[in-house]
C-alpha cells in the first residue's frame, strides 16, 4: 500500500476534528476523549514523517475506538467504571492502525460489556442516533458508529458478536465491515463471547473501511484464535454473482417500507449483473437463537461474570441479568448446544452451496430510545434477527446503506462464507456505486496471461471460476515473440527469444489463491507451460509460455502487439 497523502496536514485535520466535536455537542459518544494538544503533537510528528517520505497508508486517518478495545495509556472500561484498567499496550488491531499513520482521538461509548444491540445500556447514557436523535443508534458499538456518521472521525473500531458492528451501521447510514472470525486479532479486547467476537470497522465509504481493514488483518501470537488466509480462497466476486435472498415470509419482521427498500436493493444488484434465487433462510434464523436462548451464553459469564457476581449493582441491570443467568447453566447443556451449532454449520454450508453470497436486511426496525427503555430485551432481540447467526456459523458480512425506510436509514448485509471477505466487498460495492479498491492482502499468487484466458476470451471462465482477481494490464520486456497456434480454441504461444530480439506483448495480470493456481495448472493442456515472464518494468511474474519448437509451427504475430489486436485484424 502506498502512503495516503492528506489534502491538508495531519495537524490541520486534528484541529478541524476537535472543532466538529465541539459543534456536535454529543458528549454521550465518548467515554474518554483525548486532549487536543496530545493528538496535535502526534499529528505534527506524522507531518514530519510524511515530509521525510515515510510509507504510511493511513496517514492522518482519524479513528475512534470502542471502549472495550485497548489503547495504550487510555482507560478501558467496557462502559463499566468499576471494571476500568489502563493498558500498557494497544490491541494489535489498534497498533496496526497507528503504525500505518492513523490517529486515535478517543474511546467511545457502548452497550456495557458489549451486551446489546441498542446503544442504551450504558451509565454514560444512551447514544442518540446521528440523524434522528430521538431514536437509538444501535449497539453495542454505538459511540463508534455515531462518531463516523457525524463526520467526527474517518473510521471507528467496533466489536461484533451478534451484530454490533452491523446494526449501528444500518441505523446510522454508514458502512460496517464484520470480517471472518480471527482475521483481525481480538487480543486486547474485553471478550463478550470469546469464540464469536470480531473487531469491526465503521466508515462512510467501503473504500475507507477496506483500507483500514487491510492493515489490521493478520495473525497475532497473543490471540490463539487468530487465523491466516487459507491457501484456497476466492479473491474476487464473479461478474455475475449468484445471490441467495430471503422469501417474503422471512421478511415478515420488516415494515412495508423496509420490505420495499430491500427489494429495491435486490433490483439494483440484478441490474448490476447479479443472479438472485429465493431460499428459505429460516434454518439460519433458528441457529441465531442459540446465542442467547441456549447455553452458548455461558461464554459471556466466562468473560466478566465473576466481576459482576461480586457486585451486581456495578453493572447495568439488563446486562447483569443476562450474564449472571448463565452461571446456572450445566456443562452438558453447553456441550449439547455446541453439537447443535456444528449441525447448523453443516446445514448452512448446504444451504449456501452454489451461491456467492446471501443478501439480507441488516436489521428489522428503528425504535425510539423510550421504546427500548420500556422493553429492553424484546426490542433488542428483534434487532438481531438477521445478524445473530453470522458469527455463530463462521460467516463474513459487509453492511452497507440501502436507502431509507420509515424516515430512517435502511441497510442490507452481504454475507459470505469464511475468508470470502473480498467477494462480499466486491458485491457490496455494486450497491454503494464505488469502484473496486485495492483488494485485501492475502496469500495470492500473480499470473500473467496473453491469449484465450484474457477477459472476454473463451477460456477466461477458467480463471474467474477459481475466484481469480483481475489486477490490470501488463506488457512484457522486448524479449518475446507471439505466435498464433493451430489449437481449438485458438490461442497464442509466448516465447522468450532474448533481450531486444522480440517485441513487447500486452497481456493481463490475475491473482489467484495458491490452491486455485495449482488446480488451474494441473489441467493446463500442452503445448502451454508455466514459467517466469519478464515485464517491461523489469519484474518477473509467473505466466503462460510455450516451447520454441511448438511456436515455430504457428504464425508469428508479434507485430500485432497482443492477441486481441491480432483477432481484430481478421488475420486469424
C-alpha positions as CSV (number, residue, x, y, z in Angstrom):
1,X,0.0,0.0,0.0
2,X,1.2,3.5,-0.8
3,X,1.1,6.4,1.5
4,X,-2.2,8.2,1.8
5,X,-1.3,11.8,1.3
6,X,-3.7,14.1,3.2
7,X,-5.0,17.1,1.2
8,X,-4.4,19.1,4.4
9,X,-1.8,18.4,7.0
10,X,-2.5,15.9,9.8
11,X,-2.3,18.7,12.3
12,X,-5.0,20.8,10.4
13,X,-7.2,17.7,10.3
14,X,-7.0,17.3,14.1
15,X,-7.8,20.9,14.7
16,X,-10.8,20.6,12.4
17,X,-12.0,17.4,14.1
18,X,-12.0,18.9,17.6
19,X,-13.9,21.9,16.2
20,X,-16.6,19.5,14.8
21,X,-16.7,17.5,18.1
22,X,-17.4,20.7,20.0
23,X,-20.1,21.8,17.5
24,X,-21.8,18.4,17.5
25,X,-22.2,18.6,21.3
26,X,-22.7,14.9,21.7
27,X,-20.8,14.1,24.9
28,X,-22.5,10.7,25.1
29,X,-20.4,9.4,22.2
30,X,-17.2,9.5,24.2
31,X,-16.1,7.8,27.4
32,X,-12.6,9.1,27.0
33,X,-11.7,11.9,24.6
34,X,-8.0,12.6,24.4
35,X,-6.8,16.2,24.9
36,X,-6.5,18.0,21.6
37,X,-2.9,19.1,22.5
38,X,-1.8,15.5,22.8
39,X,-3.2,14.4,19.5
40,X,-1.8,17.5,17.8
41,X,1.6,16.7,19.0
42,X,1.3,13.2,17.4
43,X,-0.1,14.8,14.2
44,X,2.8,17.2,13.8
45,X,5.2,14.3,14.2
46,X,3.3,12.4,11.4
47,X,3.5,15.5,9.2
48,X,7.3,15.5,9.7
49,X,7.5,11.8,8.8
50,X,5.4,12.3,5.7
51,X,7.6,15.1,4.6
52,X,10.6,12.8,5.0
53,X,9.0,10.2,2.8
54,X,7.6,7.7,5.3
55,X,5.3,5.0,3.9
56,X,2.0,5.5,5.8
57,X,-1.1,4.1,4.1
58,X,-3.4,5.6,6.6
59,X,-1.5,8.9,7.1
60,X,-3.7,11.3,9.1
61,X,-6.8,9.0,9.3
62,X,-8.8,9.9,12.4
63,X,-10.0,7.0,14.5
64,X,-12.4,6.4,17.3
65,X,-12.1,3.2,19.3
66,X,-14.8,1.3,21.1
67,X,-14.1,1.3,24.8
68,X,-13.7,-2.5,25.1
69,X,-10.6,-2.4,22.9
70,X,-7.3,-1.4,24.5
71,X,-5.4,1.8,23.6
72,X,-2.2,2.2,25.4
73,X,-2.4,4.8,28.2
74,X,-6.2,5.2,27.9
75,X,-8.6,3.5,30.3
76,X,-10.5,0.5,29.1
77,X,-13.9,0.4,30.9
78,X,-16.3,-1.6,28.7
79,X,-18.8,1.1,29.9
80,X,-18.5,-0.1,33.5
81,X,-16.4,2.3,35.6
82,X,-15.7,-0.2,38.3
83,X,-14.1,-2.6,35.7
84,X,-11.7,0.1,34.4
85,X,-8.0,-0.6,33.8
86,X,-5.3,1.2,31.9
87,X,-3.4,-1.0,29.5
88,X,0.3,-0.5,28.8
89,X,0.0,-1.6,25.2
90,X,-2.6,-1.3,22.5
91,X,-4.6,-4.1,21.0
92,X,-2.9,-5.4,17.8
93,X,-5.9,-4.1,15.7
94,X,-5.3,-0.6,17.1
95,X,-1.5,-0.7,16.9
96,X,-1.6,-1.7,13.3
97,X,-3.7,1.4,12.5
98,X,-1.3,3.6,14.5
99,X,1.7,2.1,12.7
100,X,0.0,2.9,9.4
101,X,-0.3,6.6,10.3
102,X,-3.7,6.8,12.0
103,X,-4.5,9.0,14.9
104,X,-6.8,7.9,17.8
105,X,-9.0,10.7,19.1
106,X,-10.6,8.7,22.0
107,X,-12.6,5.8,23.3
108,X,-16.3,5.5,22.6
109,X,-19.5,4.6,24.5
110,X,-21.1,1.2,24.1
111,X,-23.7,-1.1,25.5
112,X,-22.0,-2.3,28.7
113,X,-19.7,-5.3,28.2
114,X,-20.8,-5.3,24.5
115,X,-24.0,-6.9,25.6
116,X,-26.8,-5.4,23.5
117,X,-27.8,-4.1,20.0
118,X,-29.4,-0.9,21.2
119,X,-26.8,1.6,22.4
120,X,-28.8,2.5,25.6
121,X,-27.2,0.1,28.2
122,X,-24.5,2.4,29.5
123,X,-24.0,4.5,32.6
124,X,-22.8,7.3,30.3
125,X,-26.3,7.5,28.8
126,X,-27.9,6.3,25.6
127,X,-26.0,7.3,22.4
128,X,-28.5,9.1,20.3
129,X,-28.8,8.3,16.6
130,X,-26.8,10.5,14.3
131,X,-29.7,11.5,12.1
132,X,-32.7,11.1,14.4
133,X,-31.7,11.9,18.0
134,X,-34.9,10.6,19.5
135,X,-34.1,7.1,18.1
136,X,-31.4,4.6,19.1
137,X,-28.0,4.5,17.5
138,X,-27.9,0.7,17.7
139,X,-25.3,-1.1,19.7
140,X,-23.2,-2.3,21.2
141,X,-20.8,-0.2,19.1
142,X,-23.0,2.8,19.5
143,X,-20.5,5.6,20.0
144,X,-18.1,4.4,17.3
145,X,-20.9,4.4,14.7
146,X,-22.2,7.8,15.5
147,X,-18.7,9.3,15.6
148,X,-18.3,8.2,12.0
149,X,-21.8,9.1,10.9
150,X,-21.5,12.7,12.2
151,X,-18.1,13.1,10.5
152,X,-16.1,13.4,13.7
153,X,-13.7,10.7,12.7
154,X,-12.9,9.0,9.4
155,X,-13.2,5.5,10.7
156,X,-14.0,3.8,14.0
157,X,-13.4,0.4,15.5
158,X,-16.3,-1.6,17.0
159,X,-16.7,-5.2,18.0
160,X,-19.3,-7.7,16.8
161,X,-20.6,-10.9,18.4
162,X,-24.3,-10.8,17.5
163,X,-24.4,-7.8,15.1
164,X,-22.8,-4.9,17.0
165,X,-20.6,-4.0,14.0
166,X,-23.6,-4.0,11.6
167,X,-26.8,-2.9,13.3
168,X,-25.3,0.5,14.2
169,X,-24.1,0.9,10.7
170,X,-27.5,0.3,9.3
171,X,-29.3,2.7,11.7
172,X,-26.8,5.5,11.1
173,X,-26.4,5.1,7.3
174,X,-22.8,4.1,7.2
175,X,-20.7,1.0,6.3
176,X,-19.8,-1.7,8.7
177,X,-17.3,-4.5,8.0
178,X,-17.6,-7.7,10.0
179,X,-14.6,-9.8,8.9
180,X,-14.1,-13.5,9.1
181,X,-13.5,-14.5,12.7
182,X,-9.8,-14.5,13.6
183,X,-8.7,-12.4,10.5
184,X,-8.3,-9.4,12.8
185,X,-6.9,-10.5,16.2
186,X,-9.0,-9.9,19.3
187,X,-6.1,-9.8,21.7
188,X,-6.6,-6.6,23.8
189,X,-10.4,-6.8,23.5
190,X,-12.6,-7.3,26.6
191,X,-14.4,-10.5,25.4
192,X,-18.2,-10.7,25.1
193,X,-18.3,-14.3,23.8
194,X,-14.7,-15.2,23.0
195,X,-15.4,-17.8,20.3
196,X,-17.6,-15.4,18.3
197,X,-16.1,-12.0,18.8
198,X,-14.8,-9.9,15.9
199,X,-13.2,-6.5,15.7
200,X,-15.1,-4.4,13.1
201,X,-14.7,-1.2,11.1
202,X,-17.1,1.6,10.5
203,X,-16.6,4.2,7.8
204,X,-18.7,6.4,5.5
205,X,-17.5,4.5,2.4
206,X,-16.4,1.0,1.6
207,X,-13.1,2.3,0.3
208,X,-12.2,3.9,3.7
209,X,-13.4,0.8,5.6
210,X,-11.5,-1.6,3.4
211,X,-8.3,0.5,3.6
212,X,-8.4,0.3,7.3
213,X,-9.3,-3.4,7.4
214,X,-6.4,-4.2,5.1
215,X,-3.8,-3.1,7.6
216,X,-5.5,-4.8,10.6
217,X,-5.6,-8.3,9.1
218,X,-3.0,-10.9,10.2
219,X,-2.5,-13.4,13.0
220,X,-1.0,-12.4,16.3
221,X,0.8,-14.6,18.8
222,X,-1.3,-13.1,21.6
223,X,-4.5,-14.4,20.1
224,X,-4.7,-18.2,19.8
225,X,-7.9,-17.8,17.8
226,X,-6.4,-15.5,15.1
227,X,-6.2,-17.0,11.7
228,X,-4.3,-16.6,8.4
229,X,-5.8,-16.7,4.9
230,X,-6.1,-20.3,3.7
231,X,-4.4,-21.5,0.5
232,X,-7.8,-22.0,-1.2
233,X,-9.9,-18.9,-1.1
234,X,-11.7,-16.8,-3.7
235,X,-10.2,-13.4,-4.2
236,X,-12.9,-11.8,-6.3
237,X,-16.7,-12.0,-6.9
238,X,-17.6,-13.1,-10.4
239,X,-19.0,-10.8,-13.0
240,X,-22.5,-12.3,-12.5
241,X,-22.6,-13.3,-8.8
242,X,-25.2,-15.8,-7.7
243,X,-27.1,-14.3,-4.7
244,X,-29.4,-16.1,-2.3
245,X,-32.2,-13.9,-1.0
246,X,-35.0,-14.5,1.6
247,X,-38.6,-15.1,0.7
248,X,-41.4,-12.8,1.7
249,X,-42.2,-14.9,4.8
250,X,-38.6,-14.3,6.0
251,X,-39.1,-10.6,5.6
252,X,-42.2,-10.5,7.8
253,X,-40.5,-8.6,10.7
254,X,-40.0,-5.6,8.3
255,X,-42.4,-2.8,7.7
256,X,-43.9,-2.4,4.2
257,X,-41.4,0.5,3.5
258,X,-38.5,-1.6,4.7
259,X,-39.5,-4.5,2.5
260,X,-39.8,-2.2,-0.4
261,X,-36.3,-0.8,0.3
262,X,-34.9,-4.3,0.5
263,X,-36.5,-5.3,-2.9
264,X,-35.0,-2.1,-4.4
265,X,-31.5,-3.2,-3.3
266,X,-32.1,-6.6,-4.9
267,X,-33.2,-5.0,-8.1
268,X,-30.1,-2.8,-8.0
269,X,-27.8,-5.8,-7.7
270,X,-29.7,-7.6,-10.5
271,X,-29.3,-4.6,-12.7
272,X,-25.5,-4.8,-11.9
273,X,-25.4,-8.4,-13.2
274,X,-26.3,-10.5,-10.1
275,X,-28.5,-13.5,-10.4
276,X,-30.8,-14.0,-7.5
277,X,-32.6,-17.0,-6.1
278,X,-35.1,-17.1,-3.2
279,X,-34.1,-19.6,-0.5
280,X,-35.6,-20.5,2.9
281,X,-33.3,-18.7,5.5
282,X,-35.4,-19.9,8.5
283,X,-32.7,-22.5,9.5
284,X,-30.2,-19.7,9.8
285,X,-32.5,-17.7,11.9
286,X,-33.1,-20.7,14.1
287,X,-29.3,-21.1,14.6
288,X,-29.2,-17.5,15.8
289,X,-31.3,-18.3,18.8
290,X,-28.6,-20.4,20.2
291,X,-26.6,-17.3,21.0
292,X,-28.8,-16.0,23.8
293,X,-31.6,-18.6,24.2
294,X,-29.2,-21.5,24.6
295,X,-26.2,-22.4,26.7
296,X,-23.6,-20.6,24.5
297,X,-24.3,-17.5,26.6
298,X,-22.1,-19.2,29.2
299,X,-19.2,-17.6,27.3
300,X,-20.4,-14.2,28.5
301,X,-20.3,-15.4,32.1
302,X,-16.8,-16.7,31.5
303,X,-15.7,-13.3,30.2
304,X,-16.9,-11.0,33.0
305,X,-19.4,-13.0,35.1
306,X,-17.3,-13.2,38.2
307,X,-16.7,-9.5,38.2
308,X,-20.4,-8.8,38.0
309,X,-21.3,-11.5,40.6
310,X,-19.1,-9.8,43.2
311,X,-21.1,-6.6,42.8
312,X,-24.2,-6.8,40.6
313,X,-25.0,-3.2,41.3
314,X,-21.9,-2.1,39.4
315,X,-23.5,-3.3,36.1
316,X,-26.5,-2.3,34.0
317,X,-29.5,-4.3,35.3
318,X,-30.3,-5.8,31.9
319,X,-26.7,-6.7,31.2
320,X,-26.2,-8.2,34.7
321,X,-29.4,-10.3,34.3
322,X,-28.2,-11.7,31.0
323,X,-24.7,-12.5,32.2
324,X,-25.5,-13.8,35.7
325,X,-28.2,-16.1,34.5
326,X,-25.6,-18.0,32.5
327,X,-23.9,-19.0,35.8
328,X,-26.6,-21.6,36.4
329,X,-26.1,-23.4,33.0
330,X,-24.8,-27.0,33.3
331,X,-21.7,-28.0,31.3
332,X,-23.7,-30.7,29.5
333,X,-26.1,-28.1,28.1
334,X,-23.2,-26.2,26.7
335,X,-21.8,-29.3,25.1
336,X,-25.2,-30.1,23.6
337,X,-25.6,-26.7,22.1
338,X,-22.1,-26.8,20.7
339,X,-23.0,-30.0,18.9
340,X,-26.2,-28.4,17.7
341,X,-24.2,-25.5,16.4
342,X,-21.9,-27.8,14.4
343,X,-25.0,-29.3,12.8
344,X,-26.3,-25.8,11.9
345,X,-22.9,-25.0,10.3
346,X,-23.2,-28.1,8.1
347,X,-26.7,-27.1,7.2
348,X,-25.6,-23.6,6.4
349,X,-22.9,-24.9,4.1
350,X,-25.5,-27.0,2.2
351,X,-28.0,-24.1,2.1
352,X,-25.5,-21.6,0.7
353,X,-23.8,-24.1,-1.6
354,X,-23.8,-22.8,-5.2
355,X,-24.2,-19.2,-4.1
356,X,-21.6,-16.4,-4.0
357,X,-23.4,-14.6,-1.1
358,X,-26.5,-14.2,0.9
359,X,-28.3,-10.8,0.9
360,X,-30.4,-9.9,3.9
361,X,-31.7,-6.8,5.6
362,X,-29.3,-5.8,8.3
363,X,-31.9,-5.2,11.0
364,X,-35.6,-5.2,11.4
365,X,-36.7,-1.7,12.7
366,X,-35.5,1.6,14.2
367,X,-37.1,2.1,17.6
368,X,-37.2,5.2,19.8
369,X,-34.9,5.3,22.8
370,X,-38.0,5.4,25.0
371,X,-39.4,2.2,23.4
372,X,-36.2,0.4,24.2
373,X,-36.1,1.6,27.8
374,X,-39.6,0.4,28.2
375,X,-38.9,-3.1,26.8
376,X,-35.2,-3.5,26.6
377,X,-35.0,-7.3,26.0
378,X,-37.7,-7.9,23.4
379,X,-36.7,-4.9,21.2
380,X,-33.0,-5.9,21.4
381,X,-33.8,-9.5,20.4
382,X,-35.8,-8.3,17.3
383,X,-32.9,-6.1,16.1
384,X,-30.6,-9.2,15.9
385,X,-33.0,-11.3,13.8
386,X,-30.7,-11.1,10.7
387,X,-27.4,-10.7,12.4
388,X,-27.1,-13.1,15.3
389,X,-26.3,-16.3,13.2
390,X,-23.4,-14.8,11.2
391,X,-20.6,-15.2,13.8
392,X,-22.0,-18.4,15.2
393,X,-21.8,-20.0,11.7
394,X,-18.4,-18.5,10.9
395,X,-19.5,-16.3,8.1
396,X,-18.3,-12.8,7.0
397,X,-20.6,-9.8,6.4
398,X,-20.5,-6.4,4.9
399,X,-23.3,-4.0,6.0
400,X,-24.0,-1.0,3.6
401,X,-26.6,1.7,3.3
402,X,-29.6,0.9,1.0
403,X,-31.8,3.9,1.1
404,X,-34.4,4.8,3.6
405,X,-37.5,3.3,5.2
406,X,-40.0,4.9,7.6
407,X,-37.8,8.1,7.7
408,X,-34.7,6.3,8.9
409,X,-31.7,4.9,7.1
410,X,-32.1,1.3,5.8
411,X,-29.3,-1.1,5.3
412,X,-28.6,-4.5,3.9
413,X,-25.8,-7.0,4.5
414,X,-23.8,-9.1,2.0
415,X,-23.0,-12.4,3.8
416,X,-20.4,-14.9,2.6
417,X,-18.5,-17.9,3.7
418,X,-15.5,-17.6,6.0
419,X,-12.5,-15.9,4.2
420,X,-14.6,-14.7,1.3
421,X,-14.5,-11.2,2.7
422,X,-13.2,-9.8,-0.6
423,X,-16.1,-11.2,-2.7
424,X,-18.5,-9.7,-0.1
425,X,-16.8,-6.3,-0.5
426,X,-17.0,-6.6,-4.3
427,X,-20.7,-7.3,-4.3
428,X,-21.4,-4.6,-1.7
429,X,-19.6,-2.1,-3.9
430,X,-22.3,-2.6,-6.6
431,X,-24.8,-1.2,-4.1
432,X,-22.6,1.8,-3.0
433,X,-21.5,2.6,-6.5
434,X,-17.9,2.6,-5.6
435,X,-15.1,1.5,-7.8
436,X,-13.3,-1.7,-6.7
437,X,-10.5,-0.6,-4.3
438,X,-7.2,-2.3,-3.6
439,X,-8.0,-5.9,-2.5
440,X,-7.5,-7.1,1.0
441,X,-4.0,-8.5,1.5
442,X,-3.8,-12.3,1.2
443,X,-1.5,-15.0,0.0
444,X,-2.5,-14.8,-3.6
445,X,-0.1,-15.6,-6.5
446,X,0.1,-13.4,-9.6
447,X,-0.3,-15.0,-13.0
448,X,0.0,-13.2,-16.4
449,X,-1.9,-14.4,-19.5
450,X,-1.7,-13.4,-23.1
451,X,-4.4,-15.2,-25.1
452,X,-7.5,-17.3,-24.6
453,X,-7.6,-16.6,-20.9
454,X,-7.9,-12.8,-21.3
455,X,-11.2,-11.1,-20.3
456,X,-13.8,-11.7,-23.0
457,X,-11.9,-14.7,-24.4
458,X,-13.3,-18.3,-24.4
459,X,-11.1,-19.7,-21.6
460,X,-11.4,-16.7,-19.2
461,X,-14.0,-18.5,-17.2
462,X,-11.3,-21.0,-16.1
463,X,-9.8,-18.1,-14.1
464,X,-13.0,-16.4,-12.9
465,X,-14.4,-19.7,-11.7
466,X,-11.5,-20.1,-9.3
467,X,-12.2,-16.7,-7.8
468,X,-9.2,-15.1,-9.5
469,X,-9.0,-11.3,-9.4
470,X,-8.1,-9.2,-12.4
471,X,-5.2,-6.9,-11.5
472,X,-4.7,-4.9,-14.7
473,X,-2.8,-4.9,-18.0
474,X,0.8,-5.7,-18.3
475,X,3.4,-5.5,-21.0
476,X,6.4,-7.8,-21.4
477,X,10.0,-6.7,-21.9
478,X,11.1,-6.6,-25.6
479,X,12.4,-10.2,-25.3
480,X,9.3,-12.1,-26.5
481,X,7.6,-13.2,-29.7
482,X,4.0,-14.2,-30.0
483,X,2.7,-17.0,-32.3
484,X,-0.8,-18.0,-33.2
485,X,-1.1,-21.7,-32.7
486,X,-3.3,-24.2,-34.5
487,X,-5.3,-25.1,-31.4
488,X,-9.0,-25.4,-30.5
489,X,-9.9,-22.9,-29.3
490,X,-7.3,-20.7,-31.0
491,X,-4.6,-19.4,-28.6
492,X,-1.2,-17.8,-28.9
493,X,2.1,-19.1,-27.6
494,X,4.6,-16.7,-26.0
495,X,8.3,-17.5,-26.5
496,X,11.3,-15.7,-25.0
497,X,13.9,-15.0,-27.7
498,X,16.2,-12.7,-25.8
499,X,16.6,-9.1,-24.7
500,X,15.7,-6.7,-27.6
501,X,15.2,-9.6,-30.1
502,X,11.4,-9.6,-29.9
503,X,8.7,-7.2,-29.0
504,X,6.7,-6.0,-26.0
505,X,3.5,-8.1,-25.8
506,X,0.4,-6.9,-23.8
507,X,-1.5,-9.2,-21.5
508,X,-3.3,-9.2,-18.2
509,X,-2.3,-9.9,-14.6
510,X,-4.6,-12.0,-12.4
511,X,-4.2,-13.0,-8.8
512,X,-5.2,-16.5,-7.6
513,X,-5.1,-18.4,-4.3
514,X,-2.2,-20.9,-4.3
515,X,-4.5,-23.9,-4.3
516,X,-6.6,-22.5,-7.1
517,X,-3.5,-21.9,-9.2
518,X,-2.4,-25.5,-8.5
519,X,-5.7,-26.9,-9.8
520,X,-5.7,-24.5,-12.7
521,X,-2.2,-25.5,-13.8
522,X,-2.8,-29.2,-13.3
523,X,-5.4,-29.0,-16.1
524,X,-3.2,-26.9,-18.4
525,X,-3.0,-28.6,-21.8
526,X,0.0,-29.0,-24.0
527,X,1.8,-27.1,-25.5
528,X,1.4,-24.5,-22.8
529,X,3.6,-24.4,-19.8
530,X,4.3,-22.1,-16.8
531,X,7.4,-20.0,-16.4
532,X,8.7,-16.7,-15.3
533,X,7.9,-13.8,-17.7
534,X,9.9,-10.6,-17.7
535,X,7.7,-7.5,-17.7
536,X,8.5,-4.1,-19.1
537,X,9.2,-2.7,-15.6
538,X,11.9,-5.3,-15.0
539,X,9.9,-7.5,-12.7
540,X,9.3,-11.3,-13.3
541,X,5.9,-12.9,-12.9
542,X,4.5,-16.4,-13.4
543,X,2.9,-16.7,-16.8
544,X,2.0,-18.9,-19.7
545,X,4.6,-19.6,-22.4
546,X,5.3,-22.4,-24.9
547,X,8.4,-24.1,-26.2
548,X,10.2,-22.6,-29.3
549,X,9.6,-25.8,-31.4
550,X,5.8,-25.5,-31.0
551,X,5.8,-21.8,-31.6
552,X,7.8,-22.2,-34.8
553,X,4.9,-24.3,-36.2
554,X,2.5,-21.3,-35.7
555,X,2.2,-17.9,-37.3
556,X,4.3,-15.1,-35.9
557,X,2.0,-12.3,-34.8
558,X,4.5,-10.3,-32.7
559,X,3.9,-7.2,-34.8
560,X,0.3,-7.0,-33.6
561,X,1.4,-6.5,-30.0
562,X,-1.3,-8.5,-28.4
563,X,-3.8,-11.3,-29.0
564,X,-6.9,-9.2,-29.3
565,X,-5.3,-6.9,-31.9
566,X,-4.4,-10.0,-34.0
567,X,-8.0,-11.3,-33.7
568,X,-9.4,-7.9,-34.6
569,X,-7.2,-7.7,-37.7
570,X,-9.1,-10.6,-39.2
571,X,-5.9,-12.5,-40.0
572,X,-6.9,-15.4,-37.8
